[in-house]
């Protein structure tokens, strides 16, 4: 029997409906998660196109993968008021020609062809934001042949990006100092600027240190609400005092103390995976309101990580990416664990990242099994 088939709860993102993420095991619904998002969102579909997903419907995202992951993102706002229409609120220099009706990464004709003449610093520019705040700008670009252009905040030397004949999303993070978002024919040899022809779609400017999924705007700023995925499992499925929690995730950079919690829905008994700072995770085990374990390993955010915690009385082990990282031979185990949520208890500490696989076992996996399960 495979390790997957032994799991009491197995979430490999595949099935969903409005308000629900289905677990693979069990099949009777006891392991299904409650899901909500109070607005539309986008994802990259199996065919590689950007797709709009209605509110409260989970997003199974295929970005850079043939297998989908469950996309859990924080709330973000696109400050670019015309993300697909470059001809209205955008400022442009005299040497710029715009042609609408181009095939976009969404598969429709909402992209623009941009032609910039040589001999001048030609640009497209749109403002937004507050000085001193960190922003990330992003957009989809391609060209008829390999070229480079400038994509920056407009207040510093242009950030050069290399375009190919395929659509690719580029991003750039900066702290605003009077700029906004600028696209130009940067070549790197001043004052001469080469003529450039390229295509643009889906431009975004959001407060934060990384780009989240595309948020369409059509004349005003738009906010995508956070994804909430909670309450997987119940007392009918498991009520364990020893076992294994496994999470395969690509965690996005920490914006708050994001958490994954296996608990009995109160503070007194819980196992927690927490984003503690910009470079580390932290693991907590709380039993009868007393801390049994705290461990803080380094982590690579925005990279895939496989994590397992095995627990029983006076034996806790933590595995990370194929290695046994920590063993604690002392401590009490939490009791009555029957709920898995991608958040903390009684707060808004929602996990942000991609979920590839999540499992709860009602037994302690052997060291060999845990290493096999967590190896990338």
NORRA-V209024 format. One record per residue. N is the residue number from 1. RES is the residue in one letter. PHI is phi in radians with two decimals (999 if undefined). Layout:
BEGIN
<<N	RES	PHI> <N	RES	PHI>>
END
This chain:
BEGIN
<<1	X	999> <2	X	-1.33> <3	X	-1.07> <4	X	-1.06> <5	X	-1.22> <6	X	-1.48> <7	X	-1.16> <8	X	-1.23> <9	X	-2.28> <10	X	-2.31> <11	X	-1.99> <12	X	-2.02> <13	X	-0.91> <14	X	-2.68> <15	X	-1.90> <16	X	-2.84> <17	X	-2.62> <18	X	-1.02> <19	X	1.41> <20	X	-2.61> <21	X	-2.02> <22	X	-1.43> <23	X	-1.46> <24	X	-1.28> <25	X	-2.16> <26	X	-1.34> <27	X	-1.69> <28	X	-1.62> <29	X	1.70> <30	X	-1.14> <31	X	-1.77> <32	X	-1.27> <33	X	-1.75> <34	X	-1.49> <35	X	-2.25> <36	X	-2.65> <37	X	-2.74> <38	X	-1.42> <39	X	-2.83> <40	X	-1.12> <41	X	-2.55> <42	X	-2.18> <43	X	-2.57> <44	X	-1.67> <45	X	-1.41> <46	X	-1.07> <47	X	-1.51> <48	X	1.54> <49	X	-1.62> <50	X	-1.32> <51	X	-2.19> <52	X	-1.57> <53	X	-2.05> <54	X	-1.18> <55	X	-0.99> <56	X	1.16> <57	X	-1.82> <58	X	-1.03> <59	X	-1.94> <60	X	-1.61> <61	X	-1.79> <62	X	-1.92> <63	X	-1.00> <64	X	1.02> <65	X	-2.77> <66	X	-1.42> <67	X	-1.89> <68	X	-1.36> <69	X	-2.16> <70	X	-1.39> <71	X	-1.59> <72	X	-2.11> <73	X	-2.12> <74	X	-1.32> <75	X	-1.15> <76	X	-2.49> <77	X	-2.18> <78	X	-1.52> <79	X	-1.48> <80	X	-1.40> <81	X	-1.34> <82	X	-2.32> <83	X	-1.35> <84	X	-2.11> <85	X	-1.90> <86	X	-1.48> <87	X	-1.70> <88	X	-1.92> <89	X	-1.48> <90	X	-1.32> <91	X	-1.55> <92	X	-2.45> <93	X	-1.38> <94	X	-1.18> <95	X	-1.59> <96	X	-1.96> <97	X	-2.05> <98	X	-1.95> <99	X	-2.23> <100	X	-1.42> <101	X	1.44> <102	X	-1.61> <103	X	-1.15> <104	X	-1.83> <105	X	-1.14> <106	X	-1.55> <107	X	1.63> <108	X	-1.73> <109	X	-1.96> <110	X	-1.72> <111	X	-1.49> <112	X	-2.07> <113	X	-1.61> <114	X	-2.06> <115	X	-2.06> <116	X	-2.12> <117	X	-1.32> <118	X	-1.58> <119	X	1.44> <120	X	-2.68> <121	X	-1.49> <122	X	-1.53> <123	X	-2.71> <124	X	-2.10> <125	X	-2.54> <126	X	-2.50> <127	X	-1.51> <128	X	2.59> <129	X	1.70> <130	X	-2.21> <131	X	-0.99> <132	X	1.51> <133	X	-1.72> <134	X	-1.42> <135	X	-2.24> <136	X	-2.14> <137	X	-1.80> <138	X	-2.64> <139	X	-3.08> <140	X	-1.70> <141	X	-2.40> <142	X	-2.75> <143	X	-2.55> <144	X	-1.34> <145	X	-2.61> <146	X	-1.16> <147	X	-2.47> <148	X	-2.17> <149	X	-2.36> <150	X	-1.66> <151	X	-2.51> <152	X	-2.70> <153	X	-1.56> <154	X	1.44> <155	X	-1.95> <156	X	-2.26> <157	X	-1.00> <158	X	-0.98> <159	X	-1.54> <160	X	-1.34> <161	X	-2.15> <162	X	-1.75> <163	X	-1.67> <164	X	-2.13> <165	X	-1.44> <166	X	-1.88> <167	X	-1.10> <168	X	-2.52> <169	X	-1.58> <170	X	-1.96> <171	X	-2.46> <172	X	-2.63> <173	X	-1.87> <174	X	-2.67> <175	X	-1.77> <176	X	-1.13> <177	X	-2.42> <178	X	1.69> <179	X	-1.67> <180	X	-2.45> <181	X	-2.36> <182	X	-2.29> <183	X	-2.08> <184	X	-2.54> <185	X	-1.63> <186	X	-0.92> <187	X	-2.17> <188	X	1.69> <189	X	-2.09> <190	X	-1.57> <191	X	-1.62> <192	X	-1.21> <193	X	-2.22> <194	X	-1.34> <195	X	-1.20> <196	X	-2.36> <197	X	-2.25> <198	X	-2.75> <199	X	-2.19> <200	X	-2.35> <201	X	-2.75> <202	X	1.12> <203	X	-1.55> <204	X	-2.49> <205	X	-2.37> <206	X	-2.41> <207	X	-1.25> <208	X	2.54> <209	X	-1.66> <210	X	-2.65> <211	X	-1.46> <212	X	-1.77> <213	X	-1.04> <214	X	-1.06> <215	X	-2.07> <216	X	-1.32> <217	X	-2.22> <218	X	-2.41> <219	X	2.29> <220	X	-2.65> <221	X	-1.19> <222	X	-2.28> <223	X	-1.92> <224	X	-1.65> <225	X	-1.29> <226	X	-1.26> <227	X	-1.57> <228	X	-2.20> <229	X	-2.30> <230	X	-2.47> <231	X	1.08> <232	X	-1.45> <233	X	1.62> <234	X	-2.83> <235	X	-1.14> <236	X	-1.28> <237	X	-1.59> <238	X	-2.67> <239	X	-2.55> <240	X	-1.84> <241	X	-2.12> <242	X	-2.67> <243	X	2.84> <244	X	-2.48> <245	X	-1.94> <246	X	-2.17> <247	X	-2.36> <248	X	-1.92> <249	X	-2.49> <250	X	-1.85> <251	X	-1.37> <252	X	-1.30> <253	X	-1.00> <254	X	-1.17> <255	X	-2.00> <256	X	-2.55> <257	X	-1.43> <258	X	-1.07> <259	X	-2.42> <260	X	-2.06> <261	X	-2.31> <262	X	-1.83> <263	X	-2.67> <264	X	-1.99> <265	X	1.19> <266	X	-2.54> <267	X	-1.24> <268	X	-1.33> <269	X	-2.41> <270	X	-2.89> <271	X	-2.08> <272	X	-2.25> <273	X	-1.91> <274	X	-2.27> <275	X	-1.47> <276	X	-1.59> <277	X	-2.78> <278	X	-1.30> <279	X	-2.29> <280	X	-2.42> <281	X	-1.73> <282	X	-2.38> <283	X	-1.94> <284	X	-2.11> <285	X	-2.19> <286	X	-2.04> <287	X	-2.21> <288	X	0.87> <289	X	1.18> <290	X	-2.18> <291	X	-1.33> <292	X	-1.69> <293	X	-2.69> <294	X	-2.40> <295	X	-2.47> <296	X	-2.28> <297	X	-1.61> <298	X	-1.23> <299	X	-2.52> <300	X	-1.71> <301	X	-1.25> <302	X	1.11> <303	X	-2.19> <304	X	-1.27> <305	X	-2.35> <306	X	-1.97> <307	X	-2.21> <308	X	-2.39> <309	X	-2.12> <310	X	-1.82> <311	X	-2.56> <312	X	-2.78> <313	X	-0.93> <314	X	1.04> <315	X	-2.77> <316	X	-2.19> <317	X	-2.36> <318	X	-2.15> <319	X	-2.03> <320	X	-2.47> <321	X	0.93> <322	X	1.51> <323	X	-2.16> <324	X	-1.34> <325	X	-1.67> <326	X	-2.78> <327	X	-2.30> <328	X	-2.23> <329	X	-1.54> <330	X	-2.29> <331	X	2.23> <332	X	-1.53> <333	X	-1.63> <334	X	-1.13> <335	X	-2.00> <336	X	1.21> <337	X	-1.16> <338	X	-2.59> <339	X	-2.50> <340	X	-2.04> <341	X	-2.38> <342	X	-1.57> <343	X	-2.98> <344	X	-1.44> <345	X	-1.62> <346	X	1.11> <347	X	-2.60> <348	X	-1.86> <349	X	-1.49> <350	X	-1.46> <351	X	-1.18> <352	X	-2.09> <353	X	2.76> <354	X	-1.78> <355	X	-1.86> <356	X	-1.70> <357	X	-2.90> <358	X	-2.50> <359	X	-2.50> <360	X	-2.19> <361	X	-1.93> <362	X	-1.62> <363	X	-2.46> <364	X	-1.41> <365	X	-1.15> <366	X	-1.18> <367	X	-1.05> <368	X	-1.11> <369	X	-1.14> <370	X	-1.15> <371	X	-1.14> <372	X	-1.06> <373	X	-1.16> <374	X	-1.69> <375	X	-1.27> <376	X	-1.24>>
END
